Amino acid sequence: MATAGVIQWKENLLLQLKCRNKRQKQPFEGLIQSHNKLFENATSLKSKNVHLTLETEKLKEENLSLQIKVESGGGSGGGNAGDKNSNLEHKLYKLQEELTELHRKRSENAQQIIDLNTALQEKEKELQAKDNRLSDATATELAMKNAIKNLEHTIMELEATNQMLKDEHQALQLAFTALEEKYRKAQEDNRELVERWMDQKSKDADKLNAENDYVMRRRQAKLQKDLAEAARENVSITDGAKTAVMGTRICLQASLPDKAQYKFDAHDGEVNAIQWSPSGAKFATGGTDRKIKLWEVMAGKCESKGFLMGSNQGITSLDFDLEETLILGASNDFASRVWSLNDQRLRHTLTGHSGKVLAAKFLGDSSKVVSGSHDRTLKIWDLHSRACKPNILVRLKSEKNRSSLLCSTRDDTLKVIDLRMNQVSKTLYADDFKVGCDWARAVFSPDGSYALAGSNDGALFIWNLAKSKVEKVLKEHNHAVIACSWHPVGSYVLSGERQKKVVLWSDL
């Protein structure tokens, strides 16, 4: 490979030399030949001139010697000497003419030599300029060859890049086709999930109706039992009928829980929050283990339906939206979060408080949230923009258009606040009632007739708001009761304590 490269380089150099000779030699060959001829003629003329000069000098010497002889010799030789002298003079004259002619030709040749030298210098300058242009052209040619090589290399790289891009495009096209297929399957799965969700909602509604029917049957049975006991007494038919009517009215109005129907461990630590869903089909609990757990009541027992993760500290408050598609949880990590109940995934994280968020609720629809914090601020959140909306008037309303607020206070009482008058309308207390902690919850019954709150000793107190006195005390917990919630139709009550336990209360 190296020998072939050397041979190619020599041939290329020889070809360049031939091209240069063709460009630079042929136009000046005639001029150079003429210059050489003139130089040869000048040399021959110079030699002839020298020869004639020698002959002239010789003749002069002969003439001089003859003249001396003539002057010193006799008359007898005078005639021959005169002839010779004339011949020599004639010869000398011719030689002088020839010498003059040669001098003239020499001058002409010298002028021609000067002109030819001038022309030769001009040609040499032209040749030098052409050599310079040739050098520039050669350098340009070399630069162009290098540029061509670079461009060829760039073209190769671009072709490789183009091929790579084609391969990537083909791979992306295949990936796009696969994603399109996945998207189609996802749409089909989504449609199937929606159908399953609708079926599940229908089943939940049927389950709730069956549970309500079960509760009503138990109440009817209890009513029949009460009527039978009343009938066994020796009273008149009229008094018996009146007693039955009064017993029915009291049962429908009160519907107070009598006993603990089911007790279970809900969390790994304190149970800080309990909340029934608006339909009563399920409920949620939140604890210091940073979890929100979902439950359903099946045949008088509570069954787990999943749990929600994402909070960094304990849960302090819970709330469902009206459609039961979202659940809101407040936390001790200064934030509130919204989860989707369908896929049990975290959807929104609302940060902006500088203290523990102790309460949070949906404000009207499922797109707005109000949160209250230990930093003494109340914030309104828009879930569409995930931003806090300042300068909004908050109008608090409870169920059934009540305008009252129930709260437990540090003086171990419950206070009913009339929001219309912005003042305390009632103060509820009991001898053994002690508030368990600052974030203990108190709730109204669904019809607004009763108030429910847990005590530090584990008891659950129910006040009759019309009489402002304790109607019933339920005891099953062994530790302070922090949270409680009344079923929307009044059939169950839930309560949670500091040590994991949650109790389901019923009047059956």
C-alpha positions as CSV (number, residue, x, y, z in Angstrom):
1,M,0.0,0.0,0.0
2,A,2.9,2.4,0.8
3,T,4.7,1.6,-2.6
4,A,1.5,2.2,-4.5
5,G,1.1,5.6,-2.8
6,V,4.7,6.6,-3.6
7,I,4.3,5.6,-7.3
8,Q,1.0,7.6,-7.5
9,W,2.7,10.6,-5.8
10,K,5.6,10.5,-8.3
11,E,3.3,10.2,-11.3
12,N,1.2,13.1,-10.0
13,L,4.4,15.2,-9.6
14,L,5.6,14.3,-13.1
15,L,2.3,15.2,-14.6
16,Q,2.3,18.6,-12.8
17,L,5.8,19.3,-14.1
18,K,4.8,18.4,-17.7
19,C,1.8,20.7,-17.4
20,R,4.0,23.5,-16.0
21,N,6.6,23.1,-18.9
22,K,3.8,23.1,-21.4
23,R,2.4,26.4,-19.9
24,Q,5.8,28.1,-19.3
25,K,8.3,26.7,-21.9
26,Q,6.5,26.6,-25.3
27,P,5.5,30.3,-25.4
28,F,9.1,31.3,-25.0
29,E,10.9,28.7,-27.1
30,G,11.1,31.0,-30.2
31,L,12.3,33.9,-28.2
32,I,15.0,31.8,-26.5
33,Q,16.2,30.4,-29.8
34,S,16.3,33.9,-31.3
35,H,18.3,35.1,-28.3
36,N,20.7,32.2,-28.7
37,K,21.2,32.9,-32.4
38,L,21.8,36.6,-31.7
39,F,24.3,35.6,-29.0
40,E,26.1,33.3,-31.4
41,N,26.1,35.9,-34.1
42,A,27.5,38.5,-31.7
43,T,30.1,36.0,-30.6
44,S,31.1,35.3,-34.2
45,L,31.1,39.0,-35.1
46,K,33.2,39.7,-32.1
47,S,35.7,37.0,-33.1
48,K,35.7,38.3,-36.7
49,N,36.2,41.8,-35.3
50,V,39.1,40.7,-33.3
51,H,40.6,38.9,-36.3
52,L,40.2,41.9,-38.6
53,T,41.7,44.1,-35.9
54,L,44.7,41.8,-35.8
55,E,45.0,41.9,-39.6
56,T,44.6,45.7,-39.6
57,E,47.4,46.0,-37.0
58,K,49.5,43.6,-39.0
59,L,48.9,45.6,-42.2
60,K,49.7,48.8,-40.4
61,E,52.9,47.3,-39.2
62,E,53.7,46.1,-42.8
63,N,52.8,49.5,-44.1
64,L,54.9,51.1,-41.6
65,S,57.9,48.8,-42.4
66,L,57.3,49.5,-46.1
67,Q,57.3,53.2,-45.6
68,I,60.5,52.9,-43.6
69,K,62.0,50.9,-46.3
70,V,60.8,53.3,-48.9
71,E,62.2,56.2,-47.1
72,S,65.5,54.4,-46.4
73,G,65.7,52.5,-49.8
74,G,66.5,53.6,-53.3
75,G,64.5,54.7,-56.3
76,S,64.8,51.4,-58.1
77,G,62.3,49.8,-55.9
78,G,60.1,52.8,-55.7
79,G,57.6,51.8,-58.3
80,N,56.9,48.4,-56.9
81,A,56.8,49.8,-53.4
82,G,54.3,52.4,-54.4
83,D,52.0,49.7,-56.0
84,K,52.3,47.6,-53.0
85,N,51.6,50.6,-50.8
86,S,48.5,51.5,-52.8
87,N,47.3,47.9,-52.6
88,L,47.8,47.8,-49.0
89,E,46.0,51.1,-48.5
90,H,43.2,49.8,-50.6
91,K,43.2,46.7,-48.6
92,L,43.3,48.7,-45.4
93,Y,40.5,50.8,-46.5
94,K,38.3,47.8,-47.2
95,L,39.3,46.4,-43.9
96,Q,38.4,49.6,-42.2
97,E,35.0,49.6,-44.0
98,E,34.5,46.0,-42.9
99,L,35.5,47.0,-39.4
100,T,33.1,49.9,-39.5
101,E,30.3,47.6,-40.7
102,L,31.2,45.1,-38.1
103,H,31.1,47.9,-35.4
104,R,27.7,49.0,-36.7
105,K,26.4,45.4,-36.7
106,R,27.9,45.0,-33.3
107,S,26.0,48.1,-32.1
108,E,22.8,46.8,-33.7
109,N,23.4,43.4,-32.1
110,A,24.1,45.0,-28.8
111,Q,20.9,46.9,-29.0
112,Q,19.0,43.8,-30.0
113,I,20.7,42.0,-27.1
114,I,19.5,44.9,-24.8
115,D,16.0,44.7,-26.2
116,L,16.0,40.9,-25.9
117,N,17.3,41.2,-22.4
118,T,14.5,43.6,-21.6
119,A,12.0,41.4,-23.2
120,L,13.5,38.4,-21.4
121,Q,13.2,40.3,-18.1
122,E,9.6,41.1,-18.8
123,K,9.0,37.5,-19.7
124,E,10.7,36.4,-16.6
125,K,8.5,38.8,-14.6
126,E,5.5,37.4,-16.3
127,L,6.8,33.9,-15.7
128,Q,7.4,34.8,-12.0
129,A,3.9,36.2,-11.8
130,K,2.5,33.1,-13.5
131,D,4.6,31.0,-11.1
132,N,3.1,32.9,-8.2
133,R,-0.4,32.5,-9.6
134,L,0.4,28.8,-10.2
135,S,1.6,28.5,-6.6
136,D,-1.6,30.2,-5.4
137,A,-3.6,28.0,-7.7
138,T,-1.8,25.0,-6.3
139,A,-2.4,26.1,-2.7
140,T,-6.0,26.8,-3.6
141,E,-6.3,23.4,-5.3
142,L,-4.8,21.8,-2.2
143,A,-7.1,23.7,0.1
144,M,-10.0,22.7,-2.2
145,K,-9.0,19.1,-2.1
146,N,-8.8,19.3,1.7
147,A,-12.2,21.0,1.7
148,I,-13.5,18.2,-0.6
149,K,-12.1,15.6,1.8
150,N,-13.7,17.4,4.8
151,L,-17.0,17.7,2.9
152,E,-16.8,14.1,2.0
153,H,-16.2,13.2,5.6
154,T,-19.1,15.5,6.6
155,I,-21.3,13.9,4.0
156,M,-20.4,10.5,5.4
157,E,-21.2,11.7,9.0
158,L,-24.5,13.2,7.8
159,E,-25.4,10.0,6.0
160,A,-24.6,8.1,9.1
161,T,-26.7,10.6,11.2
162,N,-29.4,10.4,8.6
163,Q,-29.4,6.6,8.8
164,M,-29.5,6.8,12.6
165,L,-32.4,9.3,12.5
166,K,-34.2,7.0,10.1
167,D,-33.6,4.1,12.5
168,E,-34.8,6.2,15.4
169,H,-37.8,7.4,13.4
170,Q,-38.7,3.8,12.6
171,A,-38.3,2.8,16.2
172,L,-40.4,5.8,17.3
173,Q,-43.0,4.8,14.7
174,L,-43.1,1.3,16.1
175,A,-43.3,2.7,19.7
176,F,-46.0,5.1,18.6
177,T,-47.9,2.1,17.1
178,A,-47.5,0.2,20.3
179,L,-48.6,3.2,22.4
180,E,-51.6,3.7,20.1
181,E,-52.5,0.1,20.7
182,K,-52.0,0.5,24.4
183,Y,-54.1,3.7,24.3
184,R,-56.9,1.8,22.5
185,K,-56.7,-1.0,25.1
186,A,-56.6,1.6,27.9
187,Q,-59.8,3.2,26.4
188,E,-61.4,-0.2,26.4
189,D,-60.2,-0.9,29.9
190,N,-61.5,2.5,31.0
191,R,-64.8,1.8,29.4
192,E,-64.9,-1.6,31.2
193,L,-63.9,0.1,34.5
194,V,-66.6,2.7,34.1
195,E,-69.1,-0.1,33.5
196,R,-67.8,-2.0,36.5
197,W,-67.8,1.1,38.6
198,M,-71.4,1.8,37.7
199,D,-72.2,-1.8,38.5
200,Q,-70.4,-1.4,41.8
201,K,-72.3,1.8,42.6
202,S,-75.5,0.0,41.8
203,K,-74.4,-2.8,44.1
204,D,-73.5,-0.3,46.8
205,A,-76.9,1.3,46.5
206,D,-78.6,-2.1,46.7
207,K,-76.4,-3.0,49.7
208,L,-77.3,0.3,51.4
209,N,-80.9,-0.3,50.7
210,A,-80.6,-3.8,52.1
211,E,-78.9,-2.5,55.2
212,N,-81.6,0.2,55.6
213,D,-84.2,-2.5,55.2
214,Y,-82.4,-4.6,57.8
215,V,-82.4,-1.7,60.2
216,M,-86.0,-0.9,59.6
217,R,-87.0,-4.6,60.1
218,R,-85.1,-4.6,63.4
219,R,-86.8,-1.4,64.5
220,Q,-90.2,-2.8,63.5
221,A,-89.4,-6.0,65.5
222,K,-88.4,-3.9,68.5
223,L,-91.5,-1.9,68.1
224,Q,-93.6,-5.0,67.9
225,K,-91.9,-6.3,71.0
226,D,-92.6,-3.1,72.9
227,L,-96.2,-3.2,71.8
228,A,-96.5,-6.8,72.9
229,E,-95.1,-5.9,76.3
230,A,-97.5,-3.0,76.6
231,A,-100.4,-5.3,75.5
232,R,-99.6,-7.7,78.3
233,E,-100.2,-5.0,80.9
234,N,-103.7,-4.5,82.3
235,V,-104.6,-1.3,80.6
236,S,-107.4,-0.3,78.4
237,I,-107.3,-0.6,74.6
238,T,-107.4,3.1,74.2
239,D,-104.5,3.7,76.6
240,G,-102.6,0.9,74.9
241,A,-103.0,2.5,71.5
242,K,-101.8,5.8,72.8
243,T,-98.8,4.2,74.4
244,A,-98.0,2.5,71.1
245,V,-98.2,5.7,69.2
246,M,-96.0,7.6,71.7
247,G,-93.5,4.7,71.6
248,T,-93.3,4.9,67.8
249,R,-92.7,8.6,67.8
250,I,-90.0,8.5,70.4
251,C,-88.2,5.7,68.6
252,L,-88.2,7.5,65.3
253,Q,-87.1,10.8,66.8
254,A,-84.4,9.4,69.1
255,S,-82.8,6.4,67.4
256,L,-80.0,6.6,69.9
257,P,-77.3,3.9,70.0
258,D,-77.6,1.4,72.9
259,K,-74.6,-0.9,72.6
260,A,-71.3,-1.5,70.9
261,Q,-72.1,-3.7,67.9
262,Y,-68.5,-4.2,66.7
263,K,-65.1,-3.2,68.0
264,F,-61.8,-3.5,66.0
265,D,-58.3,-2.2,65.6
266,A,-58.4,0.5,62.9
267,H,-54.8,1.9,63.0
268,D,-51.4,1.3,64.5
269,G,-51.7,4.4,66.7
270,E,-54.2,7.0,67.7
271,V,-57.4,7.4,65.7
272,N,-57.7,11.1,65.1
273,A,-60.5,11.3,62.6
274,I,-63.7,9.4,61.6
275,Q,-66.1,10.4,58.8
276,W,-69.1,8.7,57.2
277,S,-69.7,9.2,53.5
278,P,-72.7,11.3,52.5
279,S,-74.7,8.2,51.5
280,G,-73.5,6.2,54.5
281,A,-72.3,3.3,52.3
282,K,-68.8,3.6,53.7
283,F,-66.7,5.4,56.2
284,A,-63.0,6.5,56.6
285,T,-60.6,6.7,59.5
286,G,-57.4,8.6,59.8
287,G,-54.6,8.1,62.4
288,T,-51.2,8.9,63.5
289,D,-49.8,6.1,61.4
290,R,-50.2,8.6,58.4
291,K,-52.8,6.4,56.7
292,I,-56.4,6.9,55.7
293,K,-58.4,3.7,55.7
294,L,-61.7,3.0,54.0
295,W,-64.3,0.7,55.5
296,E,-67.8,-0.8,54.9
297,V,-70.4,-2.1,57.3
298,M,-71.4,-5.6,56.2
299,A,-73.9,-7.5,58.4
300,G,-73.0,-5.5,61.4
301,K,-69.2,-5.8,60.9
302,C,-66.7,-3.4,59.5
303,E,-64.6,-4.7,56.6
304,S,-61.5,-2.9,55.1
305,K,-61.8,-1.6,51.5
306,G,-58.3,-0.2,51.1
307,F,-56.0,2.5,52.5
308,L,-54.6,5.8,51.2
309,M,-50.9,6.8,51.5
310,G,-49.1,10.1,50.9
311,S,-49.2,12.0,54.1
312,N,-45.9,12.7,55.9
313,Q,-47.5,13.0,59.4
314,G,-50.7,12.0,61.2
315,I,-54.1,12.7,59.8
316,T,-56.2,15.2,61.8
317,S,-59.4,15.6,59.7
318,L,-61.5,13.8,57.0
319,D,-64.2,14.8,54.6
320,F,-66.0,13.2,51.5
321,D,-67.3,15.2,48.6
322,L,-71.0,15.0,47.8
323,E,-70.4,12.6,44.8
324,E,-68.3,10.3,47.0
325,T,-65.5,10.4,44.3
326,L,-62.9,12.3,46.4
327,I,-61.8,12.3,50.0
328,L,-60.0,15.2,51.8
329,G,-57.5,14.7,54.6
330,A,-55.8,17.3,56.7
331,S,-52.4,16.5,58.3
332,N,-49.9,17.6,60.9
333,D,-47.3,18.2,58.1
334,F,-48.9,21.7,57.4
335,A,-50.7,20.4,54.3
336,S,-54.1,19.0,53.1
337,R,-54.4,16.3,50.4
338,V,-57.2,15.0,48.1
339,W,-57.4,11.4,47.0
340,S,-59.5,9.8,44.4
341,L,-61.7,7.0,45.7
342,N,-62.0,5.2,42.4
343,D,-58.3,4.3,42.0
344,Q,-57.2,5.4,45.6
345,R,-54.5,7.7,44.2
346,L,-53.3,11.1,45.5
347,R,-54.6,13.9,43.3
348,H,-53.8,17.2,45.0
349,T,-51.5,18.4,47.7
350,L,-52.4,21.8,49.2
351,T,-49.5,23.5,51.0
352,G,-49.4,27.0,52.4
353,H,-50.1,26.9,56.1
354,S,-47.3,27.5,58.6
355,G,-48.8,25.2,61.2
356,K,-50.6,22.0,61.7
357,V,-53.8,21.8,59.6
358,L,-56.5,20.7,62.1
359,A,-59.6,20.8,59.9
360,A,-60.4,20.7,56.2
361,K,-63.7,20.4,54.4
362,F,-65.1,20.6,50.8
363,L,-66.7,24.0,50.3
364,G,-70.0,23.4,48.4
365,D,-68.7,21.4,45.3
366,S,-65.7,19.2,44.9
367,S,-63.5,21.9,43.4
368,K,-63.1,24.1,46.5
369,V,-61.6,23.3,49.9
370,V,-61.5,25.3,53.1
371,S,-58.8,24.5,55.7
372,G,-58.1,25.8,59.2
373,S,-54.7,25.6,60.8
374,H,-52.9,26.0,64.1
375,D,-51.3,29.2,62.5
376,R,-54.7,30.9,63.1
377,T,-55.5,31.2,59.4
378,L,-58.3,30.0,57.2
379,K,-57.5,29.3,53.6
380,I,-59.8,28.6,50.6
381,W,-58.3,26.4,47.8
382,D,-59.3,26.0,44.2
383,L,-58.5,22.5,43.1
384,H,-58.5,23.4,39.4
385,S,-55.7,25.8,39.8
386,R,-54.3,24.4,43.1
387,A,-54.0,27.9,44.4
388,C,-55.2,29.6,47.6
389,K,-57.9,32.2,46.9
390,P,-57.6,35.2,49.2
391,N,-60.3,37.7,50.3
392,I,-63.2,35.2,49.9
393,L,-66.1,35.4,52.4
394,V,-66.6,32.0,53.9
395,R,-70.2,31.1,54.8
396,L,-70.3,28.0,57.1
397,K,-73.4,25.8,56.8
398,S,-74.1,22.4,58.3
399,E,-76.4,19.7,57.2
400,K,-80.2,20.4,56.8
401,N,-79.5,24.1,56.5
402,R,-78.6,24.4,60.2
403,S,-76.6,27.5,61.0
404,S,-75.1,26.2,64.3
405,L,-71.6,25.2,65.1
406,L,-70.7,22.6,67.8
407,C,-67.3,22.6,69.5
408,S,-65.6,21.1,72.6
409,T,-63.7,23.5,74.7
410,R,-60.9,23.4,77.3
411,D,-63.4,24.0,80.2
412,D,-64.8,20.5,79.6
413,T,-68.1,21.7,78.0
414,L,-69.7,21.6,74.6
415,K,-70.8,25.0,73.1
416,V,-73.4,25.4,70.4
417,I,-72.6,28.6,68.5
418,D,-75.4,30.3,66.5
419,L,-73.6,31.5,63.4
420,R,-76.4,33.9,62.6
421,M,-76.0,35.8,65.8
422,N,-72.3,35.0,66.2
423,Q,-72.7,34.0,69.8
424,V,-72.9,30.9,72.0
425,S,-76.6,29.8,72.2
426,K,-76.1,26.8,74.5
427,T,-73.5,25.3,76.8
428,L,-73.6,21.6,77.5
429,Y,-71.8,19.9,80.3
430,A,-71.8,16.8,82.4
431,D,-70.2,15.9,85.7
432,D,-67.9,13.2,84.4
433,F,-67.2,14.7,81.0
434,K,-63.6,15.7,80.3
435,V,-62.2,16.7,76.9
436,G,-59.5,14.3,75.9
437,C,-57.3,16.7,73.8
438,D,-57.4,20.0,71.9
439,W,-58.4,18.4,68.6
440,A,-61.2,16.2,70.0
441,R,-64.3,16.2,67.7
442,A,-68.0,16.8,68.7
443,V,-70.9,16.2,66.2
444,F,-74.6,16.8,65.8
445,S,-77.0,13.9,65.1
446,P,-78.4,14.0,61.5
447,D,-81.7,15.5,62.6
448,G,-80.0,18.1,64.8
449,S,-81.7,16.9,68.0
450,Y,-78.6,15.5,69.8
451,A,-74.9,16.3,70.3
452,L,-72.2,13.6,70.6
453,A,-68.7,13.9,72.1
454,G,-66.1,11.6,73.6
455,S,-64.6,12.0,77.1
456,N,-61.1,11.5,78.5
457,D,-62.1,8.4,80.4
458,G,-63.3,6.6,77.2
459,A,-67.1,7.3,77.7
460,L,-69.3,8.6,74.8
461,F,-71.8,11.3,75.9
462,I,-75.0,12.1,74.1
463,W,-76.8,15.3,75.0
464,N,-80.4,16.2,74.2
465,L,-80.2,19.7,72.7
466,A,-83.8,20.5,73.4
467,K,-83.4,19.7,77.2
468,S,-79.7,20.6,77.4
469,K,-78.9,17.5,79.4
470,V,-77.2,14.2,79.0
471,E,-79.5,11.7,77.4
472,K,-77.1,8.7,77.4
473,V,-73.6,7.6,78.2
474,L,-72.0,4.8,76.3
475,K,-69.0,3.0,77.7
476,E,-66.8,0.6,75.7
477,H,-63.5,2.4,75.2
478,N,-60.6,2.1,77.6
479,H,-58.8,5.3,76.5
480,A,-59.7,8.9,75.6
481,V,-62.2,9.2,72.7
482,I,-60.8,11.7,70.2
483,A,-63.2,11.4,67.1
484,C,-66.8,10.4,66.5
485,S,-69.2,10.4,63.6
486,W,-73.0,9.9,63.3
487,H,-74.4,7.9,60.3
488,P,-76.3,10.1,57.8
489,V,-79.6,8.3,58.4
490,G,-78.9,7.9,62.2
491,S,-78.6,4.1,62.3
492,Y,-75.0,3.9,63.5
493,V,-72.4,5.9,65.5
494,L,-68.6,5.5,65.2
495,S,-66.0,6.5,67.8
496,G,-62.2,6.3,67.8
497,E,-59.8,6.3,70.7
498,R,-56.1,7.0,71.4
499,Q,-55.1,3.3,71.3
500,K,-56.1,2.0,67.8
501,K,-59.7,1.0,68.6
502,V,-62.8,2.0,66.7
503,V,-66.3,1.1,68.0
504,L,-69.4,0.8,65.9
505,W,-72.5,1.6,68.0
506,S,-76.1,0.7,67.1
507,D,-79.6,1.0,68.7
508,L,-80.4,-2.6,67.7
